[in-house]
Amino acid sequence: MNRCARTLALGWLTLAAGAAALGAQAPPAPRKEAVPVPAIDWGWEMLEVLAHAQEQTRPRFDVDHDFRFVDRRDASGITFVHRCTVDSAKYYQPNHYDHGNGLAVADVDGDLLYDVYFLTQSGGNELWRNLGGGRFENITARAGVALADRDSVAGSFGDVDNDGDPDLFVTSVRAGNVLFVNDGRGNFTDVTAEAGVAHSGHSSGAVFLDFDLDGWLDLFVTNVGVYTEDRQIPGGHWLGIGQEGAANAFDGHLFPERTEYSILYRNLGGGRFADVSERVGLSEPGWNGDATFVDFDGDRYPDLYVTNMQGDDHYWHNEGGERFVETTAEHFPKTPWGAMGIKFFDHNQDGLMDLVVTDMHSDMSREIVPGSLEKLKSLMQWPEATLQGSENNLFGNAFYEQQPDGTWRERSDELGVENYWPWGVSVADVNADGYGDILITSSMNFPYRYGINTMLLNNRGRGFLDSEFLLGIEPRSDLPRRASYDPQRPWLATKKPWFELACGGPDAAHPLCIGRGGDLVALGNLGTRTAAIFDLDDDGDLDIVTGEFNDRPQVLISDLSDRRPVRFAKIRLVGTASNRDGLGAKVTVESGGARLVQYHDGKSGYLSQSSLPLYFGLGEAQAIDRIVVAWPSGREQVVTDGLAVGSLIEITEP
């Protein structure tokens, strides 16, 4: 059964009858009946079962996991709410709108506190200024970055004019992408037309990088492919391609006429960019949701890895900034079939960049019982006609460990990196022990069951251990306080009102109105699409801000620094010959006998690139011996002075 048929079976053909049956069991509501979708679901009780099972794994941990995250959104003052299109709600049909949005983080006004830019499909994006102490204020109107007239998708911060402050690029669906320049005080000016980056299509991720090492940040924009019709629906959104037969939006990879190519823009300086995709040979068709870059062969020129959500990923080798050559099969013979999130990092302190890629769409070929098969690869149900050459694909997450000889070994199952319904990947050292941990945001929302976010603690490079329940990331800490929570039906704790229907009036023909004559509220499951991990309250440990689908964010504050001293170094790079952000630099911290390596790519989560200092957890080390920076310009800088543990260290390229 393809995704469309499965969704119909799960969604409208069976849910109406199931919801009616369950509605008859529910106590009568004074005004509107609350109808859970799907009718048969799981929530608090199953979450307790999973939490208990995870508790039994504590003896396997060789790393600190005795700390917690607590949602402090209310205390933060953040009131942003993500709003989806009706394609993911009242007039549900499966298409790429359900992929949601990114969020990006940067110090937009130079006060050394990190601000958060939330993106949405309806109602306008919002920029929240960090006031310190975990408090934020909404400065969207003053900053001028709402873009309330379009469906935004991704947000990326980068210093495109080398003036020392983060500029902002936003992608959208068929309303034009936008480039804003920052005046250094958090006020942004739209320079899209002058810059020449106003592509209008089904754009998705955006990545700043200096591909030709000329000291200016270039821009790579991924385009998904045509998944909307030439009709607009309420709110100004473009209607998603219908569900019938070959018209299914998720069959788009089978129709060459729906292809859109991703774009590489070269920064010419002076505020101007040029599309050089064809000139450098970067012909990237396919349903590209996101991308990132790395220099794993040491030639300084960043290579691109581009995810394909319906087929093969592509790895493009950068040959001296002059051209890109597609070398996927040489390095990654099998790639995930439905890739979404992506991140390069060194997981085992061997100094080599490894790669994690999440696969969402392979998990959509069959629904599984919660907690049973979620750590296993998908048992693919779709035919080869849909997969289009599956012999070179994995059906699940991938973890490519780089070997000393430059080859890559896929170890996702050995290392415990599989999960279910994954979107984004955010990597950071949340317990400050020197090893990068992985947060995978996961969910499907209406009309599917609840899906948990997965936190994988790095067990000293030997594998990753599920810890979302141990650390308080699951279950969501505010679930019992939600209006939908009912002690008699605790599974409703995972839900929220999704849309309303007037079954006795204009919505009488809606499938959920079958057998009903009054008003009702359809409930859908909560779910996360992306996240950023950074020191939100400047207390030395790392916190998490999530991007939810059709709901409020979570502001998950860590109490690690309250429980024990946290030894760390934050490193802010200032390029001179290299781009001002130092993107593409390799930073090595030598401390306590360990060599910790990070490649500065700004990749903070799904559909997101942030402007943040590099965070190195130092474990028990009492001092930093030295820091070595390999700049994109080719200069190597060794720093031995002013290396205080627990501080922000600014390193300027000589």
C-alpha positions in Angstrom: 0.0 0.0 0.0 1.5 3.4 -0.9 1.5 6.3 1.5 -1.6 7.9 0.0 -3.7 4.7 0.2 -2.4 4.0 3.8 -3.3 7.5 4.8 -6.8 7.2 3.4 -7.3 3.9 5.2 -6.0 5.3 8.5 -7.5 8.7 8.1 -10.8 9.3 6.5 -12.3 5.8 5.8 -11.8 4.3 9.2 -11.4 7.3 11.5 -14.9 8.6 11.0 -16.5 5.3 12.2 -13.9 4.9 15.0 -14.3 8.4 16.2 -18.1 8.0 16.3 -17.7 4.9 18.4 -15.3 6.5 20.8 -17.3 9.7 20.9 -20.3 7.7 22.2 -18.1 6.6 25.2 -17.0 10.1 26.1 -18.8 12.1 28.7 -20.9 14.8 27.0 -19.3 18.2 26.6 -21.4 21.2 27.3 -20.7 22.9 24.0 -18.5 20.9 21.5 -17.7 17.3 21.4 -13.9 16.5 21.4 -13.1 13.8 18.9 -9.7 12.2 19.1 -8.0 11.4 15.8 -6.9 8.6 15.3 -9.7 7.1 17.4 -7.5 4.3 18.8 -4.4 5.8 20.1 -1.9 5.7 23.0 -0.6 8.3 25.3 0.2 8.7 29.0 -0.1 5.0 29.9 2.1 3.8 27.1 4.6 6.6 27.8 4.8 5.3 31.4 5.5 1.8 30.1 8.3 3.1 27.8 9.7 5.3 30.6 9.8 2.3 33.0 11.6 0.2 30.3 14.2 2.9 29.7 14.7 3.2 33.5 16.0 -0.4 33.4 18.8 0.5 31.0 20.6 2.8 33.5 23.3 0.1 34.2 24.4 0.4 30.5 25.4 4.0 30.8 29.0 4.9 31.4 28.3 8.6 31.1 26.5 11.1 33.3 22.7 11.0 32.8 21.8 12.3 36.3 20.2 15.5 35.2 16.9 16.7 33.7 15.3 19.1 31.2 12.2 21.0 32.3 9.9 23.0 29.9 10.2 26.6 31.0 8.3 28.1 28.1 5.8 29.9 30.3 8.6 31.5 32.3 10.5 32.4 29.1 7.6 34.7 28.0 7.6 33.1 24.5 4.1 33.0 23.2 4.8 32.0 19.6 2.5 29.3 18.2 3.2 27.5 14.9 0.2 27.3 12.7 -0.1 24.8 9.8 -2.1 25.0 6.6 -5.5 23.5 6.2 -3.9 20.8 4.1 -2.6 19.4 7.4 -5.8 20.0 9.3 -9.5 20.4 8.4 -9.0 19.4 4.7 -6.3 16.9 5.4 -4.3 15.5 2.5 -0.8 14.1 2.6 1.8 16.4 1.0 5.0 18.2 1.9 3.3 20.9 4.0 3.4 18.4 6.9 7.2 18.6 7.0 6.8 21.8 9.0 9.4 24.5 9.6 12.8 25.2 11.0 14.0 27.6 13.7 17.2 29.4 13.8 19.3 31.0 16.6 21.8 33.9 16.6 22.8 36.9 18.6 21.1 39.4 16.4 21.9 42.6 18.4 25.5 41.9 19.7 24.6 41.5 23.4 26.1 38.0 23.6 22.7 36.5 24.3 21.2 34.2 21.7 17.9 35.0 20.1 15.4 32.6 18.5 13.7 33.0 15.1 10.6 30.8 14.8 9.1 30.0 11.4 5.5 29.1 10.6 3.2 28.4 7.7 0.4 30.8 8.7 0.4 34.0 10.7 3.9 35.2 10.3 7.3 34.2 11.7 8.5 35.6 15.0 11.9 36.8 16.3 12.3 36.6 20.1 15.1 38.6 21.8 17.0 36.9 24.7 16.8 39.2 27.7 19.0 36.9 29.9 17.9 34.8 32.8 15.8 32.6 30.5 13.4 35.5 29.5 12.6 36.7 26.0 10.7 39.5 24.3 9.0 39.6 20.9 10.9 42.0 18.6 9.4 40.8 15.3 7.7 44.1 14.4 10.8 46.2 15.0 13.1 43.7 13.3 10.8 43.5 10.2 11.1 39.7 9.7 7.5 38.5 10.1 6.9 37.5 6.4 3.2 37.1 7.3 2.3 37.0 3.6 3.8 33.5 2.8 4.4 29.9 3.9 7.9 30.0 5.3 10.0 26.9 5.5 13.6 27.2 6.6 15.7 29.9 8.3 19.4 30.3 8.2 21.7 32.9 9.8 25.0 33.9 8.3 27.2 37.0 7.9 26.9 37.5 4.1 28.5 41.0 4.1 31.3 40.3 6.6 30.3 43.2 8.9 30.2 41.2 12.1 26.5 40.5 12.6 24.2 37.7 11.4 22.1 38.2 8.4 19.0 36.0 7.7 17.8 34.0 4.7 14.3 32.5 4.7 12.8 30.0 2.2 9.1 29.7 1.3 6.6 27.9 -0.8 5.9 29.7 -4.1 6.1 33.2 -2.6 9.8 33.9 -3.1 12.8 33.4 -0.8 14.0 36.4 1.2 17.4 37.7 2.3 17.6 40.2 5.1 20.7 42.1 6.2 21.2 43.0 9.8 22.3 46.5 10.9 24.0 45.0 14.0 21.2 46.0 16.4 18.7 43.4 15.3 17.0 45.5 12.6 16.7 43.8 9.3 16.3 45.1 5.7 15.0 43.1 2.8 17.7 43.1 0.1 16.4 40.1 -1.9 15.8 41.9 -5.2 19.2 43.6 -5.2 21.0 40.4 -4.1 19.3 38.3 -6.8 18.1 35.4 -4.6 14.4 35.8 -5.0 13.7 32.3 -6.4 10.1 31.3 -6.1 9.3 27.6 -6.0 9.0 24.8 -3.5 12.1 25.7 -1.6 13.2 24.0 1.6 16.6 24.0 3.3 19.2 26.8 3.0 22.9 26.5 3.8 25.5 29.2 4.0 29.1 28.1 3.0 32.1 29.5 1.3 32.5 27.0 -1.5 35.2 28.8 -3.4 37.2 30.1 -0.4 37.1 33.7 -1.4 36.1 34.9 2.0 32.4 35.5 1.2 29.6 33.2 2.3 27.8 31.6 -0.6 24.3 30.1 -0.4 22.9 26.7 -1.3 19.1 26.4 -1.5 17.4 23.1 -1.8 14.1 22.8 -3.8 11.7 19.9 -3.2 9.7 19.6 -6.4 6.2 20.6 -7.4 3.8 19.4 -4.7 1.1 22.1 -5.1 -1.6 22.9 -7.7 -2.1 26.3 -9.3 -4.9 27.0 -7.0 -4.9 28.9 -3.7 -7.0 28.1 -0.7 -8.1 30.1 2.4 -5.2 32.0 3.9 -3.4 32.4 0.5 -1.8 29.0 0.6 -1.3 26.9 -2.5 -3.5 23.8 -2.6 -1.5 20.6 -2.3 -1.7 18.2 -5.2 -4.6 15.8 -4.7 -4.6 12.2 -3.4 -6.2 10.4 -6.3 -4.0 7.8 -8.0 -0.9 9.2 -9.7 -1.8 12.7 -8.6 -0.6 12.0 -5.1 2.0 14.6 -4.0 4.2 11.9 -2.6 4.5 10.3 -6.0 6.1 13.4 -7.4 9.5 11.7 -7.9 7.8 9.6 -10.5 6.9 12.6 -12.7 9.9 14.4 -14.3 7.8 17.4 -15.1 7.5 18.1 -11.3 11.3 18.3 -10.9 12.8 21.5 -9.4 16.6 21.9 -9.2 18.4 23.1 -6.2 20.4 26.3 -6.5 24.0 27.4 -5.6 24.4 31.1 -5.4 27.9 32.6 -5.4 28.4 35.7 -3.3 30.0 38.3 -5.6 30.5 40.8 -2.8 28.8 44.2 -2.7 25.5 42.6 -1.7 25.1 40.6 -5.0 24.8 36.9 -5.7 24.8 34.9 -8.9 23.3 31.5 -9.7 26.4 29.3 -10.6 24.8 25.9 -10.3 25.1 25.1 -14.0 28.6 26.6 -14.3 30.0 24.4 -11.5 28.2 21.3 -12.5 25.9 21.1 -9.5 22.9 19.7 -11.2 20.8 18.6 -8.2 17.3 17.4 -9.1 15.3 15.3 -6.8 13.1 16.0 -3.8 15.8 17.7 -1.8 14.7 18.7 1.7 18.0 19.8 3.3 21.7 19.7 3.0 25.0 20.3 4.8 28.7 20.5 4.0 32.0 19.1 5.2 35.7 18.9 4.2 36.5 15.3 5.0 39.5 14.9 2.6 41.4 17.9 4.0 41.6 20.0 0.9 39.8 22.9 2.6 37.0 23.1 0.0 33.6 22.2 1.4 31.8 19.2 -0.2 28.0 19.1 -0.2 25.7 16.3 1.0 22.1 16.8 -0.2 19.3 14.7 1.2 16.6 13.3 -1.1 13.3 12.6 0.7 12.1 10.2 -2.1 15.1 8.4 -3.5 18.9 8.6 -3.4 20.9 11.2 -1.5 23.8 12.9 -3.3 27.3 13.7 -2.2 29.0 16.4 -4.3 32.8 16.6 -4.1 34.1 20.2 -4.5 37.1 20.3 -6.8 39.0 23.5 -6.0 35.9 25.7 -5.9 35.6 25.4 -9.7 33.2 22.5 -10.1 31.3 19.8 -8.1 31.5 16.1 -9.1 28.8 13.7 -7.8 30.7 10.9 -6.0 27.9 9.3 -3.8 28.5 5.7 -4.8 32.2 6.0 -4.1 31.6 7.1 -0.5 28.0 6.1 0.4 27.0 3.0 -1.7 23.7 2.9 0.2 21.8 6.0 1.3 18.5 6.3 3.2 15.5 6.3 0.8 13.5 9.0 2.6 16.2 11.2 4.1 15.4 14.3 6.2 17.8 15.4 8.9 21.6 15.5 8.5 24.7 16.3 10.5 28.5 15.7 10.3 30.3 15.3 13.6 33.1 13.3 15.3 31.3 10.8 17.6 34.2 8.9 19.0 37.1 11.4 19.4 39.2 10.0 16.6 39.3 13.4 14.8 37.3 12.2 11.8 33.9 13.5 10.8 31.1 10.9 10.9 27.6 11.4 9.5 24.1 10.8 10.8 21.1 10.9 8.4 17.5 10.4 9.5 15.0 8.6 7.2 11.3 9.7 7.7 9.6 8.5 4.6 10.7 4.8 4.8 8.8 4.7 8.1 5.6 5.7 6.3 5.3 2.5 4.4 3.8 0.7 7.4 2.5 1.6 10.8 3.9 -0.2 13.8 2.8 -0.8 17.4 4.3 1.8 19.7 7.5 0.8 21.4 7.9 -2.5 19.6 9.8 -2.2 16.4 10.9 1.5 16.6 14.6 0.6 16.9 14.6 -1.6 13.8 14.8 -0.7 10.1 11.6 -0.3 8.2 10.2 -3.5 6.6 9.5 -1.7 3.3 6.0 -2.3 1.9 6.1 -0.2 -1.2 6.8 -1.8 -4.7 9.9 -1.2 -6.7 7.9 0.9 -9.1 7.6 3.5 -6.3 11.1 3.1 -4.9 12.8 3.4 -8.3 15.9 1.4 -7.7 16.1 0.4 -4.1 19.2 -1.8 -4.3 21.3 1.2 -3.2 19.0 2.3 -0.4 18.6 1.8 3.3 15.1 2.0 4.8 15.9 3.8 8.0 18.4 6.1 9.6 22.1 5.9 8.6 25.2 6.4 10.6 28.4 6.6 8.5 31.5 6.3 10.6 34.6 7.5 8.8 37.5 5.1 8.8 41.2 6.1 9.0 41.6 5.2 5.3 38.9 7.7 4.3 36.1 5.2 3.7 32.8 5.2 5.5 31.2 2.3 7.4 27.4 2.3 8.0 26.8 1.4 11.7 23.4 2.8 12.6 22.0 -0.5 14.0 25.2 -1.3 15.8 25.4 2.1 17.5 21.6 2.3 18.3 20.7 5.2 16.1 17.5 3.9 14.6 14.1 5.3 15.6 10.6 5.9 14.2 9.2 8.9 12.3 12.4 11.0 12.5 12.7 14.5 11.1 15.6 16.6 12.4 19.0 15.9 13.9 20.6 18.3 16.4 24.0 17.3 17.8 25.5 18.8 21.0 27.3 17.6 24.1 24.3 17.9 26.6 26.2 16.3 29.5 29.5 18.1 28.8 31.6 15.0 28.8 33.4 15.6 25.4 31.1 13.4 23.3 28.4 14.7 21.0 24.9 13.5 21.7 22.0 13.3 19.2 18.5 14.7 19.5 16.1 13.4 16.8 12.8 15.2 16.6 10.1 12.8 15.6 6.4 12.8 15.1 3.5 12.7 12.5 0.7 14.7 14.2 -2.9 14.6 12.7 -4.2 12.1 11.8 -1.6 9.7 13.2 -0.7 8.4 16.6 1.8 10.2 19.0 5.5 9.8 18.2 8.3 10.4 20.8 11.4 12.6 20.4 14.5 10.6 20.8 17.6 11.7 22.8 20.6 9.5 22.2 23.4 10.0 24.8 26.8 9.1 23.4 28.2 6.3 25.5 31.9 7.4 25.1 32.0 6.7 21.4 30.9 3.0 21.8 27.2 3.6 20.9 24.2 5.7 21.7 21.7 5.0 24.4 18.0 6.2 24.4 17.6 8.6 27.2 14.6 10.9 26.4 12.6 9.6 29.4 15.6 9.6 31.8 16.3 13.2 31.0 12.7 14.5 31.1 12.4 15.2 27.4 9.6 12.6 27.2 6.9 12.7 28.4 6.3 16.3 27.7 6.4 18.0 31.1 3.2 20.1 30.5 1.0 17.4 29.3 -1.1 16.9 32.5 -1.8 20.7 32.5 -3.3 20.7 29.1 -7.0 21.2 28.8 -7.4 18.0 26.9 -5.9 15.9 29.7 -8.5 13.6 31.4 -7.4 11.2 34.2 -10.0 8.8 32.9 -8.6 8.9 29.4 -4.9 9.7 30.0 -4.0 9.1 26.3 -5.6 12.5 25.5 -2.6 14.1 27.2 -0.7 13.8 24.0 -3.3 15.7 22.0 -4.5 19.2 21.4 -7.5 20.7 19.5 -6.6 20.6 15.8 -9.7 22.2 14.1 -13.4 22.7 14.6 -16.3 21.5 12.5 -20.0 22.5 12.4 -21.5 19.2 11.6 -25.0 20.6 11.6 -24.1 23.3 9.1 -21.5 23.9 6.4 -19.2 21.0 7.5 -21.9 18.3 7.3 -20.2 16.4 4.5 -16.9 16.2 6.3 -15.9 12.5 7.1 -15.7 13.2 10.8 -19.2 14.5 10.8 -20.7 11.2 9.8 -23.4 10.4 12.4 -23.1 13.8 14.1 -25.3 16.8 13.9 -23.6 19.3 16.3 -20.3 21.0 16.6 -17.1 19.2 17.4 -13.4 19.7 18.0 -11.0 17.3 16.3 -8.0 16.5 18.4 -4.6 15.8 16.9 -1.4 14.6 18.4 1.5 16.9 19.4 4.8 16.5 17.6 8.1 18.2 17.0 9.9 18.9 13.7 13.1 20.6 14.6 15.2 21.8 17.6 18.2 23.9 18.4 20.5 23.1 21.3 22.4 26.0 22.9 23.1 27.7 26.3 19.9 29.7 26.5 20.4 31.0 30.0 24.2 31.3 30.0 24.8 29.0 32.9 27.3 26.7 31.2 25.0 23.8 30.2 23.0 23.3 27.0 19.3 23.8 26.7 16.8 22.9 24.0 14.3 24.9 22.1 12.0 22.9 19.9 9.9 23.7 16.8 6.6 22.1 17.1 4.1 21.4 14.3 0.9 23.4 14.8 1.7 24.1 18.5 3.8 26.1 20.9 7.5 25.4 21.2 9.1 23.7 24.1 11.8 25.6 26.0 13.7 22.8 27.8 16.1 24.1 30.4 18.8 21.8 31.7 19.6 21.6 35.4 23.1 20.0 34.8 24.9 23.1 36.1 22.7 23.1 39.3 23.8 19.5 40.0 27.6 19.7 39.5 30.3 22.0 38.1 30.2 22.0 34.3 33.6 22.4 32.5 33.3 23.7 29.0 34.7 26.1 26.4 32.6 28.2 24.0 34.6 29.2 21.0 33.5 32.1 18.7 35.5 32.4 15.5 36.1 35.7 13.7 37.5 35.2 10.2 39.6 37.8 8.4 40.9 36.2 5.3 38.2 33.6 5.7 34.6 34.4 5.9 33.7 36.4 9.0 31.8 33.5 10.6 34.6 31.1 10.1 32.2 28.5 8.5 34.3 25.6 7.2 37.0 25.9 10.0 38.1 22.8 11.8 38.7 23.5 15.5 40.6 21.1 17.8 40.6 21.5 21.6 43.3 19.7 23.5 42.4 19.2 27.2 43.0 16.6 29.8 44.6 14.3 27.3 41.6 14.4 24.9 41.6 15.9 21.4 38.1 17.2 20.7 37.4 18.1 17.1 34.5 20.1 15.6 33.9 21.2 12.0 32.1 24.6 12.0 29.1 24.2 9.7 26.4 26.1 11.7 24.0 23.2 11.2 21.7 23.3 14.2 18.7 21.2 13.2 16.3 20.3 10.5 15.7 23.2 8.1 17.9 25.4 10.2 21.4 26.9 10.3 22.3 29.0 13.3 25.1 31.4 14.3 26.4 30.1 17.6 29.7 29.6 19.2 31.1 26.1 19.2 30.5 24.3 22.5 33.1 21.8 23.8 32.3 19.8 27.0 35.6 19.1 28.8 34.5 16.4 31.1 36.7 16.4 34.2 39.6 18.4 32.7 40.8 21.2 34.8 42.5 23.2 32.0 42.7 23.7 28.2 46.1 23.0 26.9 45.7 24.5 23.5 43.2 25.2 20.7 44.1 24.7 17.0 42.1 26.3 14.3 42.5 25.2 10.7 40.9 28.2 8.9 39.3 27.9 5.5 41.9 30.2 4.1 44.6 27.6 4.8 46.0 29.3 7.9 46.6 27.2 11.0 46.4 29.0 14.3 47.5 27.7 17.6 46.2 29.4 20.7 47.6 28.7 24.2 46.9 31.9 26.1 43.6 33.1 27.6 42.1 29.7 27.6 39.9 29.8 30.7 37.7 26.9 31.3 34.0 27.9 31.5 34.3 30.9 29.3 33.6 32.3 25.9 36.8 32.4 23.9 36.9 34.6 20.8 39.6 33.6 18.3 40.3 36.0 15.5 42.1 34.7 12.4 45.6 36.3 12.2 
